[in-house]
Amino acid sequence: MLPRSVGNILPKRSQKLFHFRGCHALPKPEVKSRPRPTSKQAVYTIPASTDDIALISLFDHPKAGLRTSPLSHTGLFGHSSLNTPHGLITLADATLVRAQLLVDRILRARESRQELLKVVKNLDRLSDMLCGVIDLAELVRNAHPEKMWEEAANHAYLTLCEFMNVLNTHVGLHEVLKAVMSDPTIVKTLSPEAYKTALIFWLDFEKSAINMPTEQRQRFVSLSSDIQTLGREFLSQANSARPPTSIKPSELTGLKDKGMGVRLQLQARFTQRDLLVYPGSLQAQMIMRSAPEEEPRRRVYIAANSSTPEQIQILEQLLHTRGELARLVGRESYADMALDDKMAKSPGNVLYFLDALMEHTRPHAEQALHALRLRKQAHHKTPSLPVIQAWDRDFYCPPEPPAPPIPLPPLTLGTVFMGLSRLFQHLYGISLRPADATSGEVWHSDVHKLEVVDEEKGVIGWIYADLFARRGKASGAAHYTVRCSRRTDDDDEVADGVPEGSEFRIRESQEFEAVKRHRLPGQDGVYQLPLVVLLCEFARPTLTQGPTVLEWHEVMTLFHEMGHAMHSMIGRTEYQNVSGTRCATDFVELPSILMEHFLNSLTVLSLFDMDATSTVRQIGNHHADPCHSIDTYSQILLAAVDQIYHSPAVLDPGFDSTAELANLHNTRGLIPYVPGTSFQTQFGHLFGYGATYYSYLFDRAIASRVWSKVFATDPLSRETGERYKREVLCYGGGKDPWKMVSILLNAPQLENGDSEAMREVGRWKIEDEVGLAGRH
């Protein structure tokens, strides 16, 4: 997820990018036969390279492609000190000592002009020093299978976050930065990237009660810690299983599903007992799609969207604490505070964007809903059109899995990685290459290491792919930035100093930093190269069943997450605060969503073919799901709920998150709210994307525009890829995203990023929705 923390020392706290497609993915009808091709054909020569074959071997034949070196041993990610859980705790302690030394150095900076010139660099070093361990700990506690490692990661994470929260309100650090920013002769020496980094620190200090009395600053630290604790508990509760519901055997009569449905009917007849159905299970999904009787669907829906009083209380306490934090620093709401540095800039602009989307999407959604009402009327043979209830949607418009634009052979995981590598070669001159992982370098035997190789510079970063489901692993798909880009040859660490007797204590941290540094051919300086981890939950390949074959929605997910990964690799900046995905939350999804659009190109699909040549036929449009508009409207409502939950209303004594949800659905929704339900406790993005959930809709609109205006006509153009890399990806968060988008699209009216620019993006989204509706 991607919002920057309220503090400045950890500028982009959630470097984990969850991918969420909403209640239903964007389904496309199954293609039964190949449509008649037009006369246009394109033939591409695609020789299978050694790396292509190696990728397929690695992911599709894991025994044959095992890439570990048993002759040597190291620790996680090649850090020799991280070979035991205790090593992570020791690293956190050593990092605290070094961080304090650097803080002390920054505080003395006004004694020397030379030190003042290094303040921005040293603040960025301090941020990286802490983030480097915190982000690693975040990955470990979500992915490592061993409990002791998880506990050590929690300890390291909480220890360093506590220190970070203190630094966020450190008056001395703020005063030193103020001395830098108020001296024109120093500001003049800052590169655009350095100045952007300085502004990030400055604005985040201002958000952190820095100009307030000591008691209020301490209150800020306390509230920030409470938000982290409540957020962690909220996410835990959001992912917890809901209690089962009871279904009578008689209610299973007439199930449309002839597979699992028949088995459940036989089980019910044999046992003569009610069935216990767990929300989210395959049985529950089948009942929602297949049960002609409303009652079992109603009960499954209510069970799936129920909450305990404790779960609601945790969420409302989190929302209230955020509201308190905002008021403490003089802001009207948490949304006001969170949107300051985003593309949207204010809650008002977000609400205008969402209102416009609702207004223009609603007619198409209502048209789809009318079709469902006709189906329900025919089913029940009622004289008048019945109301569509929340539990009717899947029965009368079953969610079909998304499908490719043309029939394709089964796509194995290795084949998709080969296609990704070929795509990146065409666009950026970058490829993926399997690499050996030393024993102890990865946390599970499922994890594979990939080098990201630039044709001119060589290895520019690493991707660790942890792609298979296993017990205890975090669910869903995610991109973790474990290490950001940063220039290191001008760190001047010697000037940090080492107190007598502390040499041994800080050695772990120094060695941890040294492993990260590399010099690239043809580039000045030494850089810390990016390292990311992809977490997915695909089926594991087996000797009996063969390679993992991906469903189309899983291919889309992998392309999405690799969009984040390439942003991290190409956004190689001198300052880690603006590297890769460390950018505005409502901009960060653009590269990942854009990657999904490449899967609509038949030219790109040809890259999945191992043959020497691949013939691509240009065919007509495939059709979208008629209920797509309903699902889009539901996403708009979720974004609206997020804004309500981060508005001043949360500080009202009578605030009721369930009542607010019900009111929104009953006044602006399509389907009535179901009394007794409280979906909001499962809306995990309320923590990671607090006040910024609109970003998915917003970035989807921009990505669609970039695809159609920049890439669609020639999606493998190296010239276009280099332009996109040069104008957008290489900056990370170091340049105003409105300026990047305006240059890329040749749309100068967007450059200022004002309310009119928000309206323009809203119009793009509306045009996109109308276009889809027109193809129904």
C-alpha positions in Angstrom: 0.0 0.0 0.0 1.5 3.3 -0.4 0.7 6.3 1.7 3.6 8.1 3.3 3.6 7.9 7.0 2.6 11.1 8.9 6.2 11.4 10.0 9.1 12.4 7.8 11.9 10.1 8.6 10.0 7.2 7.1 8.6 9.0 4.1 6.7 6.2 2.3 5.9 3.8 5.1 3.9 1.3 3.2 6.2 0.2 0.4 4.0 -2.9 0.1 1.7 -2.4 -3.0 -1.4 -4.5 -2.7 -3.3 -5.1 -5.5 -7.0 -5.0 -5.2 -9.5 -5.6 -7.9 -12.6 -5.0 -5.9 -15.5 -7.5 -5.3 -15.3 -8.6 -8.9 -12.5 -8.6 -11.4 -13.1 -7.1 -14.9 -14.6 -10.2 -16.4 -14.7 -10.9 -20.1 -16.8 -13.6 -21.7 -15.2 -17.0 -22.5 -14.3 -17.2 -26.1 -15.5 -20.5 -27.5 -13.8 -20.3 -30.9 -11.3 -18.1 -32.6 -13.0 -15.1 -34.2 -12.6 -14.6 -37.9 -9.4 -12.6 -38.4 -9.2 -9.5 -40.5 -6.7 -9.2 -43.3 -4.2 -7.5 -41.1 -1.4 -9.7 -39.8 1.9 -9.0 -38.1 4.8 -11.5 -38.0 7.5 -11.1 -35.3 10.7 -13.0 -35.1 11.2 -14.0 -31.5 14.2 -16.2 -31.0 14.2 -18.1 -27.7 17.3 -16.8 -25.8 19.2 -18.6 -23.1 17.6 -16.5 -20.5 14.1 -17.3 -21.9 14.8 -21.0 -21.6 16.3 -20.5 -18.1 13.2 -18.6 -16.9 10.9 -21.4 -18.1 13.2 -24.0 -16.5 13.3 -22.1 -13.2 9.5 -21.6 -12.7 8.1 -24.6 -14.6 10.6 -27.3 -13.6 11.8 -26.2 -10.2 13.9 -29.3 -9.6 15.7 -28.9 -12.9 16.0 -25.2 -12.4 17.0 -25.0 -8.8 19.3 -22.0 -8.4 20.9 -22.3 -5.0 24.6 -22.8 -4.1 25.0 -25.3 -1.2 28.7 -24.8 -1.0 28.5 -21.4 0.8 26.2 -20.0 3.4 24.9 -16.5 4.0 21.9 -14.7 5.6 18.8 -13.2 4.2 19.4 -11.2 1.0 23.1 -11.9 1.2 23.6 -10.3 4.6 25.8 -12.7 6.6 24.5 -11.3 9.9 20.9 -12.3 9.1 21.4 -16.0 9.3 19.5 -16.3 12.6 16.5 -14.4 14.0 18.7 -12.9 16.7 20.8 -11.4 13.9 17.9 -9.2 12.9 17.5 -7.9 16.5 21.2 -7.2 16.7 21.0 -5.4 13.4 18.1 -3.2 14.7 20.1 -2.4 17.8 23.2 -1.5 15.8 21.1 0.7 13.5 19.8 2.6 16.4 23.4 3.4 17.5 24.4 4.6 14.1 21.2 6.5 13.5 21.8 8.4 16.8 25.3 9.2 15.7 24.0 10.7 12.4 21.3 12.6 14.3 24.0 14.2 16.5 26.0 15.1 13.4 23.0 16.8 11.7 22.3 18.7 14.9 25.9 20.1 14.8 25.6 21.2 11.2 25.2 24.9 11.9 28.7 25.0 13.2 30.0 24.6 9.6 28.8 25.6 6.2 30.2 22.4 4.7 28.0 20.4 7.1 25.0 22.6 6.2 25.5 21.7 2.6 25.3 18.0 3.5 22.1 18.3 5.7 19.6 17.1 3.0 21.9 14.2 2.1 22.4 13.2 5.7 18.6 13.4 6.4 18.1 11.1 3.5 20.8 8.7 4.8 19.1 8.7 8.1 15.8 7.9 6.5 17.4 5.1 4.5 19.3 3.7 7.5 16.0 3.2 9.3 13.9 2.2 6.3 16.4 -0.4 5.2 15.8 -2.4 8.3 12.1 -1.5 8.9 11.1 -2.5 5.3 13.1 -5.7 5.6 11.4 -6.5 8.9 8.0 -5.8 7.3 8.7 -8.4 4.6 10.0 -11.0 7.0 7.0 -10.8 9.4 4.6 -11.3 6.4 6.5 -13.9 4.5 8.9 -15.9 6.7 7.5 -19.3 7.7 9.2 -19.5 11.0 7.6 -18.1 14.2 11.0 -17.0 15.7 11.8 -15.0 12.6 8.4 -13.4 12.7 8.8 -12.4 16.3 12.3 -11.0 15.7 11.0 -9.0 12.8 8.2 -7.6 14.9 10.7 -6.6 17.6 13.0 -4.9 15.0 10.1 -3.1 13.3 8.5 -1.7 16.5 11.9 -0.7 18.0 12.9 1.4 15.0 9.4 2.8 14.4 9.4 4.0 17.9 12.7 5.8 17.4 11.4 7.1 14.1 8.3 8.6 15.7 10.5 10.6 18.1 12.6 11.9 15.2 9.5 13.0 13.4 8.9 15.7 16.0 12.6 16.5 16.7 12.7 20.3 17.0 16.5 20.4 16.6 16.4 18.5 13.2 13.7 20.9 12.0 15.7 23.9 13.0 18.7 22.7 11.1 16.6 22.0 8.0 15.0 25.5 8.4 18.5 27.0 8.4 19.2 25.2 5.1 15.9 26.1 3.4 16.2 29.8 4.5 19.6 30.3 3.0 19.3 31.0 -0.8 23.0 30.3 -1.4 22.6 26.8 -0.1 19.2 26.1 -1.8 20.9 27.2 -5.0 23.4 24.3 -4.7 20.6 21.7 -4.4 19.8 19.6 -7.5 16.1 19.4 -8.4 16.0 15.9 -6.9 17.7 17.1 -3.7 15.4 20.1 -3.4 12.3 17.8 -3.8 13.7 15.6 -1.0 14.2 18.6 1.2 10.7 19.8 0.6 9.4 16.3 1.6 11.2 16.5 4.9 10.1 20.1 5.4 6.4 19.5 4.7 6.4 16.3 6.8 8.0 18.1 9.7 5.3 20.8 9.4 2.6 18.0 9.6 4.1 16.5 12.7 3.3 19.2 15.3 6.8 20.5 15.0 5.9 24.1 15.8 3.8 23.2 18.8 4.7 23.0 22.5 6.5 19.9 23.9 3.3 18.4 25.4 1.5 18.5 22.0 4.5 17.0 20.2 4.6 14.2 22.7 0.9 13.7 22.1 1.6 13.5 18.3 4.1 10.7 18.9 1.7 8.9 21.1 -1.2 9.2 18.6 1.1 8.1 15.8 2.1 5.0 17.7 -1.5 4.2 18.5 -2.4 4.5 14.8 0.2 1.9 14.0 -1.0 -0.5 16.7 -4.7 0.0 15.8 -3.9 -0.4 12.1 -2.1 -3.7 12.6 -5.0 -5.0 14.7 -7.5 -3.8 12.2 -5.8 -5.6 9.4 -5.6 -8.8 11.5 -9.3 -8.6 12.1 -10.1 -7.8 8.5 -8.4 -11.0 7.4 -9.9 -13.2 10.1 -12.4 -15.9 9.2 -16.1 -15.1 9.7 -18.3 -17.6 11.5 -20.2 -20.1 9.3 -23.9 -20.0 8.6 -26.3 -22.9 8.5 -28.0 -24.0 5.2 -30.9 -26.4 5.2 -30.8 -29.3 2.8 -34.1 -28.3 1.2 -32.6 -24.9 0.3 -30.1 -26.6 -2.0 -32.8 -27.8 -4.4 -32.2 -26.8 -8.0 -28.6 -25.7 -7.7 -27.3 -24.6 -11.1 -23.8 -26.0 -10.3 -23.7 -29.6 -11.4 -20.3 -30.3 -9.8 -19.9 -29.2 -6.3 -23.6 -28.5 -6.1 -24.5 -32.1 -6.7 -21.9 -33.3 -4.1 -23.4 -30.9 -1.5 -26.9 -32.1 -2.2 -25.8 -35.7 -1.8 -24.0 -34.9 1.4 -27.2 -33.2 2.8 -29.4 -36.1 1.9 -27.0 -38.6 3.4 -26.4 -36.8 6.7 -29.9 -35.3 7.0 -28.2 -32.3 8.7 -27.9 -28.7 8.0 -24.7 -27.7 6.2 -22.3 -25.3 7.8 -21.0 -23.0 5.1 -18.0 -20.7 5.8 -18.0 -17.3 4.2 -15.4 -17.1 1.4 -15.2 -20.8 0.9 -15.8 -22.5 -2.4 -19.1 -23.8 -1.2 -20.2 -20.2 -0.2 -19.2 -18.9 -3.7 -21.0 -21.7 -5.4 -24.2 -21.0 -3.4 -24.1 -17.3 -4.2 -23.8 -18.1 -7.9 -26.1 -21.2 -8.1 -28.8 -21.3 -5.5 -32.2 -20.4 -7.0 -33.7 -19.8 -3.5 -32.9 -16.4 -2.1 -32.7 -17.5 1.5 -29.5 -19.4 1.4 -27.8 -16.6 -0.6 -29.1 -14.0 1.9 -27.7 -15.9 4.9 -24.3 -16.5 3.2 -24.1 -12.8 2.3 -24.9 -11.6 5.8 -22.4 -14.1 7.3 -19.7 -12.9 4.9 -20.4 -9.2 5.8 -20.9 -9.5 9.5 -18.6 -8.0 12.2 -18.2 -8.4 15.9 -18.7 -5.3 18.1 -14.9 -5.5 18.8 -14.0 -5.3 15.1 -16.2 -2.3 14.6 -14.8 -0.6 17.7 -11.2 -1.2 16.5 -11.9 0.5 13.1 -13.8 3.4 14.7 -11.0 3.9 17.2 -8.5 4.0 14.3 -10.5 6.5 12.4 -11.1 8.7 15.5 -7.4 8.6 16.4 -6.5 9.7 12.9 -9.0 12.6 13.2 -7.4 13.6 16.6 -4.0 13.6 15.0 -5.2 15.9 12.2 -6.8 18.3 14.6 -3.7 18.3 16.8 -1.7 19.8 13.8 -4.4 22.3 12.9 -6.1 20.4 10.1 -9.8 19.9 9.8 -9.6 16.2 9.0 -7.2 13.3 8.3 -8.1 13.6 4.6 -7.0 17.2 4.6 -3.6 16.2 6.1 -3.1 13.1 4.0 -3.9 14.8 0.6 -1.6 17.8 1.0 1.2 16.2 -1.1 -0.9 14.1 -3.4 -2.0 14.8 -6.9 -5.5 15.5 -5.7 -4.3 18.1 -3.1 -7.6 18.3 -1.2 -10.7 16.3 -0.1 -12.8 18.8 -2.1 -11.0 17.8 -5.4 -11.4 14.1 -4.6 -15.1 14.5 -3.9 -15.6 16.5 -7.2 -13.8 13.7 -9.0 -16.0 11.0 -7.4 -19.2 13.0 -7.8 -18.5 13.4 -11.5 -17.8 9.6 -11.9 -21.0 8.8 -10.0 -23.1 11.1 -12.1 -21.8 9.7 -15.4 -21.4 6.1 -14.4 -24.8 5.7 -12.8 -26.9 5.6 -15.9 -24.9 2.7 -17.4 -24.9 0.9 -14.0 -28.7 1.4 -13.7 -29.1 0.0 -17.2 -27.2 -3.1 -16.2 -29.2 -3.3 -13.0 -32.5 -3.2 -15.0 -31.3 -6.2 -17.0 -30.8 -8.1 -13.7 -34.3 -7.1 -12.5 -35.7 -8.5 -15.7 -33.9 -11.7 -15.1 -35.1 -11.9 -11.6 -38.7 -11.2 -12.7 -38.5 -14.0 -15.2 -37.1 -16.3 -12.6 -39.7 -15.7 -10.0 -42.5 -14.9 -12.5 -43.5 -11.7 -10.6 -46.0 -9.2 -12.1 -43.7 -6.2 -11.4 -40.0 -5.7 -11.5 -38.4 -6.9 -8.2 -35.7 -5.2 -6.3 -32.2 -6.5 -6.8 -30.7 -7.3 -3.4 -27.0 -7.5 -2.5 -27.2 -11.3 -2.6 -28.7 -11.3 -6.1 -25.8 -9.8 -8.0 -23.7 -13.0 -8.5 -26.8 -15.2 -9.2 -28.2 -13.1 -12.0 -24.9 -11.9 -13.3 -22.4 -14.6 -12.3 -18.9 -13.2 -12.1 -16.9 -14.8 -14.8 -13.1 -14.9 -14.7 -11.4 -12.4 -17.0 -10.3 -13.9 -20.3 -7.6 -12.9 -22.8 -8.7 -11.1 -26.0 -8.0 -14.2 -28.1 -7.8 -17.9 -27.2 -4.4 -18.8 -25.9 -2.7 -22.1 -25.0 -2.2 -22.7 -21.3 0.2 -20.1 -19.9 2.6 -21.5 -17.5 4.3 -19.3 -14.9 7.6 -19.6 -16.7 6.1 -18.7 -20.0 4.6 -15.5 -18.5 7.9 -14.5 -17.0 9.5 -15.1 -20.4 6.9 -12.8 -22.0 7.6 -10.1 -19.4 11.3 -10.3 -19.9 10.8 -10.0 -23.7 8.4 -7.1 -23.3 10.9 -5.2 -21.1 13.7 -5.9 -23.6 11.6 -4.3 -26.4 10.6 -1.3 -24.3 13.6 -0.5 -22.1 16.5 -2.8 -23.1 16.1 -4.6 -19.8 15.7 -8.3 -19.3 15.1 -10.8 -16.4 17.8 -13.4 -15.7 17.7 -16.3 -13.1 20.4 -16.0 -10.5 21.8 -18.4 -8.0 20.7 -17.8 -4.4 23.3 -18.7 -1.8 22.1 -21.1 1.0 20.4 -19.0 3.6 19.7 -16.1 1.3 16.0 -16.8 0.9 13.4 -17.6 3.5 11.8 -20.5 1.7 12.7 -23.0 -1.0 9.9 -21.6 -3.1 11.6 -18.2 -3.5 13.5 -17.6 -6.7 16.0 -14.8 -7.4 16.1 -12.8 -10.6 18.6 -10.3 -11.8 17.3 -7.3 -13.6 19.8 -6.7 -16.4 20.2 -3.5 -18.5 21.8 -4.1 -21.9 24.3 -1.3 -21.2 24.7 -1.1 -17.5 24.5 -4.8 -16.5 22.7 -5.8 -13.3 20.6 -2.8 -12.0 18.6 -4.6 -9.3 17.1 -7.8 -8.0 13.7 -9.3 -7.7 13.0 -12.1 -5.3 9.8 -14.0 -6.4 7.9 -15.7 -3.6 4.9 -16.8 -5.8 3.4 -19.9 -4.4 0.7 -20.3 -1.7 1.6 -21.8 1.6 0.3 -21.9 5.2 1.0 -18.8 7.2 2.0 -16.6 4.3 0.3 -13.3 3.8 -2.6 -13.6 1.3 -3.0 -11.7 -1.9 -0.4 -10.2 -4.2 2.1 -7.6 -3.1 5.2 -5.8 -4.0 7.7 -5.1 -1.2 10.5 -2.5 -1.6 13.1 -4.0 0.6 15.9 -1.7 -0.6 15.7 1.6 -2.4 18.1 3.2 -4.8 20.5 5.8 -3.4 23.9 7.2 -4.3 26.4 6.2 -1.6 29.9 7.3 -2.7 29.4 10.8 -1.2 28.1 9.6 2.2 31.2 10.7 4.1 30.4 8.2 6.9 33.7 8.8 8.7 32.4 12.2 9.8 29.5 10.5 11.7 32.0 9.5 14.3 32.2 6.4 16.4 32.2 6.7 20.2 35.0 4.8 21.9 33.9 1.3 22.7 31.1 1.3 20.2 33.0 -0.1 17.2 31.8 -3.6 17.7 28.2 -2.6 18.3 27.8 -0.8 15.0 29.7 -3.2 12.9 26.6 -5.2 12.0 24.9 -2.1 10.6 28.0 -1.0 8.7 28.4 -4.5 7.1 24.7 -4.5 6.3 25.1 -1.2 4.4 28.3 -2.3 2.6 26.7 -5.3 0.9 24.2 -3.0 -0.9 26.7 -0.9 -2.9 27.6 -1.3 -6.5 29.3 0.7 -9.3 27.5 0.6 -12.7 29.4 0.8 -16.0 29.2 4.2 -17.6 27.7 5.9 -14.6 29.3 8.2 -12.1 29.3 7.2 -8.5 28.4 4.1 -6.4 24.8 3.3 -5.9 22.7 1.2 -3.6 20.7 -0.9 -6.1 17.0 -1.6 -5.6 15.8 -5.0 -4.3 12.2 -5.9 -4.3 10.1 -8.9 -3.4 6.9 -10.1 -5.1 4.5 -12.1 -3.1 1.7 -14.0 -4.8 -0.3 -17.1 -3.9 -0.3 -19.2 -7.1 -0.6 -23.0 -7.1 2.8 -24.7 -6.7 4.1 -26.8 -9.6 4.3 -30.6 -8.8 5.9 -33.6 -10.4 2.6 -35.2 -11.0 0.6 -32.2 -12.3 3.4 -30.4 -13.9 4.1 -26.6 -14.1 1.8 -24.0 -12.6 -0.7 -22.8 -15.2 -2.0 -19.3 -14.5 -5.5 -18.2 -14.9 -5.9 -15.0 -16.9 -6.6 -12.9 -13.8 -3.3 -14.3 -12.3 -1.5 -13.2 -15.4 -3.0 -9.7 -15.0 -1.9 -9.7 -11.3 1.7 -10.7 -12.2 1.9 -8.0 -14.9 0.5 -5.4 -12.4 3.1 -6.3 -9.7 5.9 -6.3 -12.2 4.8 -2.8 -13.2 5.7 -1.8 -9.6 8.9 -3.7 -9.8 10.1 -2.0 -13.0 9.2 1.4 -11.4 11.5 0.5 -8.5 14.3 -0.7 -10.9 14.2 2.2 -13.4 13.5 5.0 -10.8 17.2 4.8 -9.6 17.7 8.2 -8.0 20.4 9.7 -5.8 18.0 10.1 -2.9 16.1 7.1 -1.5 13.2 9.3 -0.4 12.2 9.8 -4.1 13.3 6.5 -5.6 11.1 4.1 -7.5 7.7 3.7 -5.9 8.3 6.4 -3.3 6.0 8.8 -4.9 2.5 10.2 -4.4 -0.1 7.5 -3.5 -2.4 8.6 -6.2 0.4 8.3 -8.8 2.1 5.1 -7.7 -0.5 2.8 -9.3 0.0 4.3 -12.8 2.9 2.1 -13.9 1.3 -1.1 -12.6 -2.2 -0.5 -14.1 -0.6 0.5 -17.4 1.1 -2.9 -17.5 -2.3 -4.5 -17.4 -3.2 -2.7 -20.6 -0.3 -4.4 -22.5 -2.2 -7.7 -22.1 -4.9 -6.3 -24.4 -2.3 -6.1 -27.2 -2.1 -9.1 -29.6 1.4 -8.0 -30.4 2.4 -8.3 -26.8 0.6 -11.7 -26.4 2.9 -13.0 -29.2 5.8 -12.7 -26.8 4.4 -15.7 -24.9 5.2 -18.0 -27.8 8.4 -20.0 -27.7 8.3 -20.6 -31.5 10.8 -18.7 -33.6 8.0 -16.8 -35.3 4.6 -15.8 -34.1 1.7 -14.8 -36.3 -0.6 -12.2 -34.7 -4.0 -11.7 -36.2 -5.7 -8.3 -35.5 -9.3 -9.2 -34.6 -12.3 -7.3 -33.5 -13.0 -6.1 -30.0 -13.9 -8.7 -27.3 -16.8 -7.8 -25.2 -16.9 -6.6 -21.6 -19.1 -8.0 -18.8 -22.5 -6.3 -18.9 -22.2 -5.9 -15.1 -18.9 -4.1 -15.4 -20.7 -0.7 -14.8 -22.2 -2.0 -11.5 -18.8 -3.1 -10.3 -17.2 0.2 -11.3 -19.9 2.1 -9.4 -19.3 -0.1 -6.4 -15.6 0.9 -6.5 -16.7 4.6 -6.6 -18.8 4.0 -3.5 -15.8 2.4 -1.7 -13.7 5.5 -2.5 -16.6 7.7 -1.2 -16.8 5.6 2.0 -13.0 6.1 2.5 -13.5 9.9 2.2 -16.4 9.9 4.7 -14.4 7.8 7.2 -11.5 10.3 7.1 -13.7 13.5 7.2 -14.4 15.7 10.3 -17.5 13.5 11.0 -15.4 10.8 12.7 -14.8 13.2 15.7 -18.6 13.5 16.3 -19.5 11.7 19.5 -22.3 9.8 17.7 -20.2 8.7 14.7 -21.3 5.3 13.6 -19.3 3.7 10.7 -22.1 1.3 9.9 -24.8 4.0 9.8 -22.6 6.0 7.5 -22.1 3.1 5.2 -25.8 2.3 5.2 -26.7 6.0 4.5 -24.3 6.1 1.5 -25.7 3.0 0.0 -29.3 4.0 0.5 -28.9 7.6 -0.8 -26.3 7.1 -3.6 -26.0 3.4 -4.1 -27.7 1.1 -6.6 -28.5 -1.8 -4.3 -30.1 -1.3 -0.9 -28.0 -1.7 2.3 -28.6 -5.0 4.1 -29.4 -4.4 7.8 -27.1 -6.2 10.1 -24.1 -6.1 7.8 -20.9 -4.1 8.2 -18.5 -4.7 5.4 -16.3 -1.9 6.5 -14.3 -4.0 9.0 -13.0 -6.1 6.0 -12.0 -3.0 3.9 -8.3 -3.4 4.7 -7.3 -0.5 2.4 -8.8 1.9 5.0 -5.5 1.5 6.8 -2.9 1.3 4.0 -4.8 3.7 1.7 -6.5 5.9 4.3 -8.2 8.9 2.4 -6.5 7.8 -0.9 -8.5 4.8 -2.0 -9.7 6.9 -5.0 -6.2 6.4 -6.3 -7.1 3.2 -8.1 -9.9 4.9 -10.1 -7.8 8.0 -10.7 -4.7 6.1 -11.9 -6.8 3.8 -14.0 -8.1 6.8 -15.8 -4.6 8.1 -16.4 -3.2 4.7 -17.4 -6.0 4.2 -19.9 -5.2 7.5 -21.5 -1.4 6.8 -21.6 -2.1 3.5 -23.2 -4.4 4.8 -25.9 -2.4 8.0 -26.7 1.2 6.7 -26.3 1.5 2.9 -26.5 -1.5 1.3 -28.3 -0.4 1.8 -31.9 3.0 0.2 -31.4 3.3 -1.4 -27.9 6.8 -2.8 -28.5 8.3 0.5 -29.7 11.7 1.0 -28.1 11.5 4.7 -28.8 8.1 4.9 -27.0 9.4 2.8 -24.1 12.5 5.0 -23.7 10.4 8.1 -23.8 8.1 6.7 -21.0 11.2 5.7 -19.0 12.8 9.2 -19.6 9.7 11.3 -18.8 8.2 9.2 -16.0 9.8 6.1 -14.6 13.3 7.4 -14.1 12.2 10.2 -11.7 10.5 8.0 -9.1 8.9 10.6 -6.9 11.5 13.3 -7.7 9.3 15.3 -10.0 5.8 16.7 -9.8 3.6 13.8 -11.3 1.3 16.4 -13.0 4.2 17.7 -14.9 5.4 14.2 -15.9 1.9 13.2 -17.1 1.4 16.5 -18.9 4.7 16.1 -20.8 4.1 12.5 -21.6 0.6 13.2 -23.0 1.4 16.5 -24.5 -1.3 18.0 -22.3 -0.1 21.4 -20.9 -3.5 22.0 -19.3 -2.6 19.4 -16.7 0.7 20.9 -15.6 -0.6 23.0 -12.7 -2.5 20.0 -11.2 -5.5 22.2 -10.2 -9.2 21.4 -9.8 -9.6 21.7 -13.6 -6.9 19.0 -14.1 -8.8 16.7 -11.7 -11.9 17.4 -13.8 -10.0 16.5 -17.0 -8.9 13.2 -15.5 -12.5 12.5 -14.4 -13.6 13.1 -18.0 -11.1 10.5 -19.2 -12.5 8.0 -16.8 -16.0 8.7 -17.9 -15.0 8.4 -21.6 -13.4 5.0 -20.7 -16.6 3.8 -19.0 -18.8 5.0 -21.8 -16.6 3.2 -24.3 -16.9 0.0 -22.4 -20.7 0.5 -22.1 -20.9 1.0 -25.8 -19.3 -2.4 -26.5 -21.8 -4.3 -24.2 
